[in-house]
Amino acid sequence: MNETVSFDVEYTEERNRLTVFFRMIMVIPHVIVAGLWSYFVGLLALVQWFIILFTGQRNEGIWGMQNQYLGYATRVNTYAGILHDVFPPFGTDAGTVPVTYEFSYSAEANRLSNFFRMFWIIPALIMAMIFGIGAAVLGLIAWFAIIFTGKMPRGMFDFMVKAQRINTRVQSYGNLMTDGYPNAEA
């Protein structure tokens, strides 16, 4: 059973200069949908917090809705972050997006970890923020590299995927989907 979110993005060196050039415009509808969906997931996390606190178990239905969001957000974030050129479909269908996403449900939840989650997540949020800033800087540099050469530098790609993994793991931890503390391991 996988208690930590895992996903990977298939590396493609040759990239479409035109879609990369207009990426921030093309992703706007997805950002709106993912943003609205994230508010709903946050409300579900609040409900899940009480459920875990009183029962010591996660509600599988809530977890499933959060997991569907996380899969979608991962596909959108990797597209926005120029990690691939496949426009993701809206909703829960992965389509042909070259992203593999895996996360298994676990009913058991630690009540103590759940109770103090908003405090224990702070170091992980700081780590995710640092990696996110680095990925944003590299993303801008990679954007120029793709526009001028048509190729995605492999080292930049690898770091940006790692930053996205960290972000996704922090989201799953913050939404009470797992008790596994987020880490920077690939």
PyMOL CGO cylinders between C-alpha atoms (Angstrom):
from pymol import cmd
from pymol.cgo import CYLINDER

trace = [
    CYLINDER, 0.00, 0.00, 0.00, 1.30, 3.43, -0.95, 0.3, 1, 1, 1, 1, 1, 1,
    CYLINDER, 1.30, 3.43, -0.95, 0.74, 5.91, 1.90, 0.3, 1, 1, 1, 1, 1, 1,
    CYLINDER, 0.74, 5.91, 1.90, 2.63, 8.63, 0.07, 0.3, 1, 1, 1, 1, 1, 1,
    CYLINDER, 2.63, 8.63, 0.07, 1.57, 10.22, -3.18, 0.3, 1, 1, 1, 1, 1, 1,
    CYLINDER, 1.57, 10.22, -3.18, 3.77, 9.10, -6.01, 0.3, 1, 1, 1, 1, 1, 1,
    CYLINDER, 3.77, 9.10, -6.01, 3.75, 10.32, -9.54, 0.3, 1, 1, 1, 1, 1, 1,
    CYLINDER, 3.75, 10.32, -9.54, 6.09, 10.74, -12.41, 0.3, 1, 1, 1, 1, 1, 1,
    CYLINDER, 6.09, 10.74, -12.41, 6.16, 12.73, -15.59, 0.3, 1, 1, 1, 1, 1, 1,
    CYLINDER, 6.16, 12.73, -15.59, 7.50, 11.23, -18.79, 0.3, 1, 1, 1, 1, 1, 1,
    CYLINDER, 7.50, 11.23, -18.79, 10.47, 13.27, -20.01, 0.3, 1, 1, 1, 1, 1, 1,
    CYLINDER, 10.47, 13.27, -20.01, 10.34, 14.55, -23.56, 0.3, 1, 1, 1, 1, 1, 1,
    CYLINDER, 10.34, 14.55, -23.56, 13.31, 16.57, -24.72, 0.3, 1, 1, 1, 1, 1, 1,
    CYLINDER, 13.31, 16.57, -24.72, 11.73, 17.93, -27.93, 0.3, 1, 1, 1, 1, 1, 1,
    CYLINDER, 11.73, 17.93, -27.93, 8.97, 20.40, -27.06, 0.3, 1, 1, 1, 1, 1, 1,
    CYLINDER, 8.97, 20.40, -27.06, 6.33, 22.39, -28.91, 0.3, 1, 1, 1, 1, 1, 1,
    CYLINDER, 6.33, 22.39, -28.91, 7.56, 25.99, -28.91, 0.3, 1, 1, 1, 1, 1, 1,
    CYLINDER, 7.56, 25.99, -28.91, 4.17, 27.48, -29.78, 0.3, 1, 1, 1, 1, 1, 1,
    CYLINDER, 4.17, 27.48, -29.78, 2.17, 25.84, -26.96, 0.3, 1, 1, 1, 1, 1, 1,
    CYLINDER, 2.17, 25.84, -26.96, 4.96, 26.56, -24.48, 0.3, 1, 1, 1, 1, 1, 1,
    CYLINDER, 4.96, 26.56, -24.48, 5.00, 30.21, -25.54, 0.3, 1, 1, 1, 1, 1, 1,
    CYLINDER, 5.00, 30.21, -25.54, 1.26, 30.56, -24.84, 0.3, 1, 1, 1, 1, 1, 1,
    CYLINDER, 1.26, 30.56, -24.84, 1.14, 28.16, -21.89, 0.3, 1, 1, 1, 1, 1, 1,
    CYLINDER, 1.14, 28.16, -21.89, 0.12, 30.68, -19.23, 0.3, 1, 1, 1, 1, 1, 1,
    CYLINDER, 0.12, 30.68, -19.23, -2.84, 31.78, -21.33, 0.3, 1, 1, 1, 1, 1, 1,
    CYLINDER, -2.84, 31.78, -21.33, -3.85, 28.25, -22.29, 0.3, 1, 1, 1, 1, 1, 1,
    CYLINDER, -3.85, 28.25, -22.29, -3.90, 27.03, -18.68, 0.3, 1, 1, 1, 1, 1, 1,
    CYLINDER, -3.90, 27.03, -18.68, -6.24, 29.76, -17.35, 0.3, 1, 1, 1, 1, 1, 1,
    CYLINDER, -6.24, 29.76, -17.35, -9.46, 27.68, -17.56, 0.3, 1, 1, 1, 1, 1, 1,
    CYLINDER, -9.46, 27.68, -17.56, -7.78, 24.83, -15.69, 0.3, 1, 1, 1, 1, 1, 1,
    CYLINDER, -7.78, 24.83, -15.69, -6.46, 27.19, -13.01, 0.3, 1, 1, 1, 1, 1, 1,
    CYLINDER, -6.46, 27.19, -13.01, -10.00, 28.46, -12.44, 0.3, 1, 1, 1, 1, 1, 1,
    CYLINDER, -10.00, 28.46, -12.44, -11.47, 24.94, -12.20, 0.3, 1, 1, 1, 1, 1, 1,
    CYLINDER, -11.47, 24.94, -12.20, -8.65, 23.67, -9.97, 0.3, 1, 1, 1, 1, 1, 1,
    CYLINDER, -8.65, 23.67, -9.97, -8.89, 26.75, -7.76, 0.3, 1, 1, 1, 1, 1, 1,
    CYLINDER, -8.89, 26.75, -7.76, -12.62, 26.35, -7.20, 0.3, 1, 1, 1, 1, 1, 1,
    CYLINDER, -12.62, 26.35, -7.20, -12.22, 22.62, -6.65, 0.3, 1, 1, 1, 1, 1, 1,
    CYLINDER, -12.22, 22.62, -6.65, -9.47, 23.28, -4.08, 0.3, 1, 1, 1, 1, 1, 1,
    CYLINDER, -9.47, 23.28, -4.08, -11.88, 25.31, -1.93, 0.3, 1, 1, 1, 1, 1, 1,
    CYLINDER, -11.88, 25.31, -1.93, -14.26, 22.36, -1.84, 0.3, 1, 1, 1, 1, 1, 1,
    CYLINDER, -14.26, 22.36, -1.84, -11.37, 20.02, -0.95, 0.3, 1, 1, 1, 1, 1, 1,
    CYLINDER, -11.37, 20.02, -0.95, -10.41, 22.37, 1.89, 0.3, 1, 1, 1, 1, 1, 1,
    CYLINDER, -10.41, 22.37, 1.89, -13.93, 22.17, 3.29, 0.3, 1, 1, 1, 1, 1, 1,
    CYLINDER, -13.93, 22.17, 3.29, -13.78, 18.38, 2.99, 0.3, 1, 1, 1, 1, 1, 1,
    CYLINDER, -13.78, 18.38, 2.99, -10.50, 18.42, 4.93, 0.3, 1, 1, 1, 1, 1, 1,
    CYLINDER, -10.50, 18.42, 4.93, -12.22, 20.28, 7.75, 0.3, 1, 1, 1, 1, 1, 1,
    CYLINDER, -12.22, 20.28, 7.75, -14.99, 17.67, 7.86, 0.3, 1, 1, 1, 1, 1, 1,
    CYLINDER, -14.99, 17.67, 7.86, -12.37, 14.90, 7.67, 0.3, 1, 1, 1, 1, 1, 1,
    CYLINDER, -12.37, 14.90, 7.67, -10.51, 16.47, 10.61, 0.3, 1, 1, 1, 1, 1, 1,
    CYLINDER, -10.51, 16.47, 10.61, -13.55, 16.00, 12.86, 0.3, 1, 1, 1, 1, 1, 1,
    CYLINDER, -13.55, 16.00, 12.86, -14.21, 12.50, 11.54, 0.3, 1, 1, 1, 1, 1, 1,
    CYLINDER, -14.21, 12.50, 11.54, -10.63, 11.43, 12.27, 0.3, 1, 1, 1, 1, 1, 1,
    CYLINDER, -10.63, 11.43, 12.27, -10.62, 13.14, 15.65, 0.3, 1, 1, 1, 1, 1, 1,
    CYLINDER, -10.62, 13.14, 15.65, -13.72, 11.24, 16.80, 0.3, 1, 1, 1, 1, 1, 1,
    CYLINDER, -13.72, 11.24, 16.80, -13.32, 7.89, 15.01, 0.3, 1, 1, 1, 1, 1, 1,
    CYLINDER, -13.32, 7.89, 15.01, -9.61, 7.47, 14.28, 0.3, 1, 1, 1, 1, 1, 1,
    CYLINDER, -9.61, 7.47, 14.28, -10.55, 6.58, 10.69, 0.3, 1, 1, 1, 1, 1, 1,
    CYLINDER, -10.55, 6.58, 10.69, -10.62, 8.49, 7.42, 0.3, 1, 1, 1, 1, 1, 1,
    CYLINDER, -10.62, 8.49, 7.42, -13.89, 8.66, 5.52, 0.3, 1, 1, 1, 1, 1, 1,
    CYLINDER, -13.89, 8.66, 5.52, -13.23, 6.85, 2.23, 0.3, 1, 1, 1, 1, 1, 1,
    CYLINDER, -13.23, 6.85, 2.23, -15.74, 8.94, 0.25, 0.3, 1, 1, 1, 1, 1, 1,
    CYLINDER, -15.74, 8.94, 0.25, -14.13, 12.21, 1.32, 0.3, 1, 1, 1, 1, 1, 1,
    CYLINDER, -14.13, 12.21, 1.32, -10.68, 10.78, 0.70, 0.3, 1, 1, 1, 1, 1, 1,
    CYLINDER, -10.68, 10.78, 0.70, -11.76, 9.67, -2.77, 0.3, 1, 1, 1, 1, 1, 1,
    CYLINDER, -11.76, 9.67, -2.77, -13.02, 13.13, -3.72, 0.3, 1, 1, 1, 1, 1, 1,
    CYLINDER, -13.02, 13.13, -3.72, -9.80, 14.69, -2.43, 0.3, 1, 1, 1, 1, 1, 1,
    CYLINDER, -9.80, 14.69, -2.43, -7.75, 12.12, -4.34, 0.3, 1, 1, 1, 1, 1, 1,
    CYLINDER, -7.75, 12.12, -4.34, -9.57, 12.90, -7.58, 0.3, 1, 1, 1, 1, 1, 1,
    CYLINDER, -9.57, 12.90, -7.58, -8.82, 16.57, -7.07, 0.3, 1, 1, 1, 1, 1, 1,
    CYLINDER, -8.82, 16.57, -7.07, -5.16, 15.88, -6.30, 0.3, 1, 1, 1, 1, 1, 1,
    CYLINDER, -5.16, 15.88, -6.30, -4.76, 13.81, -9.48, 0.3, 1, 1, 1, 1, 1, 1,
    CYLINDER, -4.76, 13.81, -9.48, -6.35, 16.58, -11.55, 0.3, 1, 1, 1, 1, 1, 1,
    CYLINDER, -6.35, 16.58, -11.55, -4.32, 19.32, -9.85, 0.3, 1, 1, 1, 1, 1, 1,
    CYLINDER, -4.32, 19.32, -9.85, -1.14, 17.34, -10.48, 0.3, 1, 1, 1, 1, 1, 1,
    CYLINDER, -1.14, 17.34, -10.48, -1.91, 17.07, -14.20, 0.3, 1, 1, 1, 1, 1, 1,
    CYLINDER, -1.91, 17.07, -14.20, -2.75, 20.79, -14.38, 0.3, 1, 1, 1, 1, 1, 1,
    CYLINDER, -2.75, 20.79, -14.38, 0.31, 21.86, -12.38, 0.3, 1, 1, 1, 1, 1, 1,
    CYLINDER, 0.31, 21.86, -12.38, 2.68, 19.78, -14.50, 0.3, 1, 1, 1, 1, 1, 1,
    CYLINDER, 2.68, 19.78, -14.50, 1.14, 21.26, -17.66, 0.3, 1, 1, 1, 1, 1, 1,
    CYLINDER, 1.14, 21.26, -17.66, 1.34, 24.80, -16.28, 0.3, 1, 1, 1, 1, 1, 1,
    CYLINDER, 1.34, 24.80, -16.28, 4.90, 24.11, -15.16, 0.3, 1, 1, 1, 1, 1, 1,
    CYLINDER, 4.90, 24.11, -15.16, 5.86, 23.19, -18.77, 0.3, 1, 1, 1, 1, 1, 1,
    CYLINDER, 5.86, 23.19, -18.77, 6.77, 19.63, -17.81, 0.3, 1, 1, 1, 1, 1, 1,
    CYLINDER, 6.77, 19.63, -17.81, 4.78, 18.27, -20.78, 0.3, 1, 1, 1, 1, 1, 1,
    CYLINDER, 4.78, 18.27, -20.78, 2.85, 19.58, -23.78, 0.3, 1, 1, 1, 1, 1, 1,
    CYLINDER, 2.85, 19.58, -23.78, -0.39, 17.55, -23.52, 0.3, 1, 1, 1, 1, 1, 1,
    CYLINDER, -0.39, 17.55, -23.52, -3.36, 19.76, -22.65, 0.3, 1, 1, 1, 1, 1, 1,
    CYLINDER, -3.36, 19.76, -22.65, -5.04, 17.91, -19.74, 0.3, 1, 1, 1, 1, 1, 1,
    CYLINDER, -5.04, 17.91, -19.74, -8.72, 17.04, -19.90, 0.3, 1, 1, 1, 1, 1, 1,
    CYLINDER, -8.72, 17.04, -19.90, -11.03, 18.65, -17.37, 0.3, 1, 1, 1, 1, 1, 1,
    CYLINDER, -11.03, 18.65, -17.37, -12.09, 16.45, -14.47, 0.3, 1, 1, 1, 1, 1, 1,
    CYLINDER, -12.09, 16.45, -14.47, -10.91, 13.09, -13.26, 0.3, 1, 1, 1, 1, 1, 1,
    CYLINDER, -10.91, 13.09, -13.26, -10.01, 11.45, -16.59, 0.3, 1, 1, 1, 1, 1, 1,
    CYLINDER, -10.01, 11.45, -16.59, -6.22, 11.43, -17.06, 0.3, 1, 1, 1, 1, 1, 1,
    CYLINDER, -6.22, 11.43, -17.06, -6.54, 11.22, -20.84, 0.3, 1, 1, 1, 1, 1, 1,
    CYLINDER, -6.54, 11.22, -20.84, -3.19, 10.99, -22.63, 0.3, 1, 1, 1, 1, 1, 1,
    CYLINDER, -3.19, 10.99, -22.63, -1.32, 13.24, -20.21, 0.3, 1, 1, 1, 1, 1, 1,
    CYLINDER, -1.32, 13.24, -20.21, 2.15, 11.70, -19.67, 0.3, 1, 1, 1, 1, 1, 1,
    CYLINDER, 2.15, 11.70, -19.67, 1.77, 11.79, -15.89, 0.3, 1, 1, 1, 1, 1, 1,
    CYLINDER, 1.77, 11.79, -15.89, 1.44, 8.68, -13.73, 0.3, 1, 1, 1, 1, 1, 1,
    CYLINDER, 1.44, 8.68, -13.73, -0.25, 9.30, -10.40, 0.3, 1, 1, 1, 1, 1, 1,
    CYLINDER, -0.25, 9.30, -10.40, -0.72, 6.77, -7.60, 0.3, 1, 1, 1, 1, 1, 1,
    CYLINDER, -0.72, 6.77, -7.60, -2.07, 7.10, -4.08, 0.3, 1, 1, 1, 1, 1, 1,
    CYLINDER, -2.07, 7.10, -4.08, -3.72, 4.35, -2.04, 0.3, 1, 1, 1, 1, 1, 1,
    CYLINDER, -3.72, 4.35, -2.04, -6.40, 4.83, 0.58, 0.3, 1, 1, 1, 1, 1, 1,
    CYLINDER, -6.40, 4.83, 0.58, -5.69, 3.97, 4.19, 0.3, 1, 1, 1, 1, 1, 1,
    CYLINDER, -5.69, 3.97, 4.19, -8.57, 4.16, 6.67, 0.3, 1, 1, 1, 1, 1, 1,
    CYLINDER, -8.57, 4.16, 6.67, -6.41, 4.25, 9.79, 0.3, 1, 1, 1, 1, 1, 1,
    CYLINDER, -6.41, 4.25, 9.79, -5.48, 7.75, 10.92, 0.3, 1, 1, 1, 1, 1, 1,
    CYLINDER, -5.48, 7.75, 10.92, -3.45, 9.02, 13.84, 0.3, 1, 1, 1, 1, 1, 1,
    CYLINDER, -3.45, 9.02, 13.84, -5.68, 11.23, 16.00, 0.3, 1, 1, 1, 1, 1, 1,
    CYLINDER, -5.68, 11.23, 16.00, -2.75, 13.08, 17.58, 0.3, 1, 1, 1, 1, 1, 1,
    CYLINDER, -2.75, 13.08, 17.58, -1.14, 13.83, 14.21, 0.3, 1, 1, 1, 1, 1, 1,
    CYLINDER, -1.14, 13.83, 14.21, -4.53, 14.91, 12.91, 0.3, 1, 1, 1, 1, 1, 1,
    CYLINDER, -4.53, 14.91, 12.91, -5.19, 17.19, 15.89, 0.3, 1, 1, 1, 1, 1, 1,
    CYLINDER, -5.19, 17.19, 15.89, -1.88, 19.06, 15.55, 0.3, 1, 1, 1, 1, 1, 1,
    CYLINDER, -1.88, 19.06, 15.55, -1.63, 18.91, 11.74, 0.3, 1, 1, 1, 1, 1, 1,
    CYLINDER, -1.63, 18.91, 11.74, -1.89, 22.68, 11.24, 0.3, 1, 1, 1, 1, 1, 1,
    CYLINDER, -1.89, 22.68, 11.24, 1.27, 23.13, 13.32, 0.3, 1, 1, 1, 1, 1, 1,
    CYLINDER, 1.27, 23.13, 13.32, 3.23, 20.07, 12.19, 0.3, 1, 1, 1, 1, 1, 1,
    CYLINDER, 3.23, 20.07, 12.19, 2.79, 20.95, 8.54, 0.3, 1, 1, 1, 1, 1, 1,
    CYLINDER, 2.79, 20.95, 8.54, 4.65, 24.28, 8.89, 0.3, 1, 1, 1, 1, 1, 1,
    CYLINDER, 4.65, 24.28, 8.89, 8.20, 22.90, 8.22, 0.3, 1, 1, 1, 1, 1, 1,
    CYLINDER, 8.20, 22.90, 8.22, 6.88, 20.96, 5.21, 0.3, 1, 1, 1, 1, 1, 1,
    CYLINDER, 6.88, 20.96, 5.21, 5.17, 24.09, 3.88, 0.3, 1, 1, 1, 1, 1, 1,
    CYLINDER, 5.17, 24.09, 3.88, 8.45, 26.00, 4.20, 0.3, 1, 1, 1, 1, 1, 1,
    CYLINDER, 8.45, 26.00, 4.20, 10.30, 23.20, 2.37, 0.3, 1, 1, 1, 1, 1, 1,
    CYLINDER, 10.30, 23.20, 2.37, 7.64, 23.15, -0.38, 0.3, 1, 1, 1, 1, 1, 1,
    CYLINDER, 7.64, 23.15, -0.38, 7.82, 26.93, -0.70, 0.3, 1, 1, 1, 1, 1, 1,
    CYLINDER, 7.82, 26.93, -0.70, 11.62, 26.89, -1.10, 0.3, 1, 1, 1, 1, 1, 1,
    CYLINDER, 11.62, 26.89, -1.10, 11.45, 24.12, -3.72, 0.3, 1, 1, 1, 1, 1, 1,
    CYLINDER, 11.45, 24.12, -3.72, 8.54, 25.94, -5.41, 0.3, 1, 1, 1, 1, 1, 1,
    CYLINDER, 8.54, 25.94, -5.41, 10.51, 29.17, -5.70, 0.3, 1, 1, 1, 1, 1, 1,
    CYLINDER, 10.51, 29.17, -5.70, 13.44, 27.26, -7.18, 0.3, 1, 1, 1, 1, 1, 1,
    CYLINDER, 13.44, 27.26, -7.18, 11.13, 25.48, -9.62, 0.3, 1, 1, 1, 1, 1, 1,
    CYLINDER, 11.13, 25.48, -9.62, 9.52, 28.78, -10.65, 0.3, 1, 1, 1, 1, 1, 1,
    CYLINDER, 9.52, 28.78, -10.65, 12.92, 30.31, -11.40, 0.3, 1, 1, 1, 1, 1, 1,
    CYLINDER, 12.92, 30.31, -11.40, 13.99, 27.22, -13.33, 0.3, 1, 1, 1, 1, 1, 1,
    CYLINDER, 13.99, 27.22, -13.33, 10.63, 27.17, -15.09, 0.3, 1, 1, 1, 1, 1, 1,
    CYLINDER, 10.63, 27.17, -15.09, 11.21, 30.66, -16.41, 0.3, 1, 1, 1, 1, 1, 1,
    CYLINDER, 11.21, 30.66, -16.41, 14.71, 29.73, -17.58, 0.3, 1, 1, 1, 1, 1, 1,
    CYLINDER, 14.71, 29.73, -17.58, 13.38, 26.49, -19.11, 0.3, 1, 1, 1, 1, 1, 1,
    CYLINDER, 13.38, 26.49, -19.11, 10.62, 28.47, -20.85, 0.3, 1, 1, 1, 1, 1, 1,
    CYLINDER, 10.62, 28.47, -20.85, 13.26, 30.58, -22.61, 0.3, 1, 1, 1, 1, 1, 1,
    CYLINDER, 13.26, 30.58, -22.61, 15.34, 27.48, -23.38, 0.3, 1, 1, 1, 1, 1, 1,
    CYLINDER, 15.34, 27.48, -23.38, 12.34, 25.79, -25.01, 0.3, 1, 1, 1, 1, 1, 1,
    CYLINDER, 12.34, 25.79, -25.01, 11.35, 28.92, -26.95, 0.3, 1, 1, 1, 1, 1, 1,
    CYLINDER, 11.35, 28.92, -26.95, 14.87, 29.31, -28.36, 0.3, 1, 1, 1, 1, 1, 1,
    CYLINDER, 14.87, 29.31, -28.36, 15.99, 25.69, -28.75, 0.3, 1, 1, 1, 1, 1, 1,
    CYLINDER, 15.99, 25.69, -28.75, 12.78, 23.63, -28.77, 0.3, 1, 1, 1, 1, 1, 1,
    CYLINDER, 12.78, 23.63, -28.77, 14.25, 21.40, -26.06, 0.3, 1, 1, 1, 1, 1, 1,
    CYLINDER, 14.25, 21.40, -26.06, 13.66, 20.98, -22.32, 0.3, 1, 1, 1, 1, 1, 1,
    CYLINDER, 13.66, 20.98, -22.32, 16.92, 20.72, -20.34, 0.3, 1, 1, 1, 1, 1, 1,
    CYLINDER, 16.92, 20.72, -20.34, 16.85, 17.41, -18.42, 0.3, 1, 1, 1, 1, 1, 1,
    CYLINDER, 16.85, 17.41, -18.42, 18.34, 18.72, -15.15, 0.3, 1, 1, 1, 1, 1, 1,
    CYLINDER, 18.34, 18.72, -15.15, 15.78, 21.50, -14.93, 0.3, 1, 1, 1, 1, 1, 1,
    CYLINDER, 15.78, 21.50, -14.93, 12.99, 19.05, -15.72, 0.3, 1, 1, 1, 1, 1, 1,
    CYLINDER, 12.99, 19.05, -15.72, 14.10, 16.66, -12.96, 0.3, 1, 1, 1, 1, 1, 1,
    CYLINDER, 14.10, 16.66, -12.96, 14.22, 19.41, -10.32, 0.3, 1, 1, 1, 1, 1, 1,
    CYLINDER, 14.22, 19.41, -10.32, 10.83, 20.78, -11.36, 0.3, 1, 1, 1, 1, 1, 1,
    CYLINDER, 10.83, 20.78, -11.36, 9.26, 17.29, -11.13, 0.3, 1, 1, 1, 1, 1, 1,
    CYLINDER, 9.26, 17.29, -11.13, 10.76, 16.87, -7.66, 0.3, 1, 1, 1, 1, 1, 1,
    CYLINDER, 10.76, 16.87, -7.66, 9.34, 20.23, -6.56, 0.3, 1, 1, 1, 1, 1, 1,
    CYLINDER, 9.34, 20.23, -6.56, 5.91, 19.20, -7.87, 0.3, 1, 1, 1, 1, 1, 1,
    CYLINDER, 5.91, 19.20, -7.87, 6.11, 15.90, -5.98, 0.3, 1, 1, 1, 1, 1, 1,
    CYLINDER, 6.11, 15.90, -5.98, 6.88, 17.76, -2.76, 0.3, 1, 1, 1, 1, 1, 1,
    CYLINDER, 6.88, 17.76, -2.76, 4.00, 20.16, -3.36, 0.3, 1, 1, 1, 1, 1, 1,
    CYLINDER, 4.00, 20.16, -3.36, 1.58, 17.30, -3.99, 0.3, 1, 1, 1, 1, 1, 1,
    CYLINDER, 1.58, 17.30, -3.99, 2.74, 15.41, -0.88, 0.3, 1, 1, 1, 1, 1, 1,
    CYLINDER, 2.74, 15.41, -0.88, 2.33, 18.52, 1.26, 0.3, 1, 1, 1, 1, 1, 1,
    CYLINDER, 2.33, 18.52, 1.26, -1.19, 18.99, -0.13, 0.3, 1, 1, 1, 1, 1, 1,
    CYLINDER, -1.19, 18.99, -0.13, -2.09, 15.37, 0.68, 0.3, 1, 1, 1, 1, 1, 1,
    CYLINDER, -2.09, 15.37, 0.68, -0.72, 15.74, 4.21, 0.3, 1, 1, 1, 1, 1, 1,
    CYLINDER, -0.72, 15.74, 4.21, -2.48, 19.06, 4.75, 0.3, 1, 1, 1, 1, 1, 1,
    CYLINDER, -2.48, 19.06, 4.75, -5.77, 17.63, 3.51, 0.3, 1, 1, 1, 1, 1, 1,
    CYLINDER, -5.77, 17.63, 3.51, -5.45, 14.76, 6.03, 0.3, 1, 1, 1, 1, 1, 1,
    CYLINDER, -5.45, 14.76, 6.03, -5.24, 12.14, 3.30, 0.3, 1, 1, 1, 1, 1, 1,
    CYLINDER, -5.24, 12.14, 3.30, -2.19, 10.51, 4.88, 0.3, 1, 1, 1, 1, 1, 1,
    CYLINDER, -2.19, 10.51, 4.88, -0.23, 10.51, 8.12, 0.3, 1, 1, 1, 1, 1, 1,
    CYLINDER, -0.23, 10.51, 8.12, 3.03, 10.11, 6.17, 0.3, 1, 1, 1, 1, 1, 1,
    CYLINDER, 3.03, 10.11, 6.17, 5.02, 13.30, 6.65, 0.3, 1, 1, 1, 1, 1, 1,
    CYLINDER, 5.02, 13.30, 6.65, 5.99, 14.93, 3.32, 0.3, 1, 1, 1, 1, 1, 1,
    CYLINDER, 5.99, 14.93, 3.32, 9.61, 14.54, 2.33, 0.3, 1, 1, 1, 1, 1, 1,
    CYLINDER, 9.61, 14.54, 2.33, 11.93, 15.66, -0.42, 0.3, 1, 1, 1, 1, 1, 1,
    CYLINDER, 11.93, 15.66, -0.42, 12.82, 12.15, -1.56, 0.3, 1, 1, 1, 1, 1, 1,
    CYLINDER, 12.82, 12.15, -1.56, 12.10, 11.36, -5.19, 0.3, 1, 1, 1, 1, 1, 1,
]
cmd.load_cgo(trace, "trace")
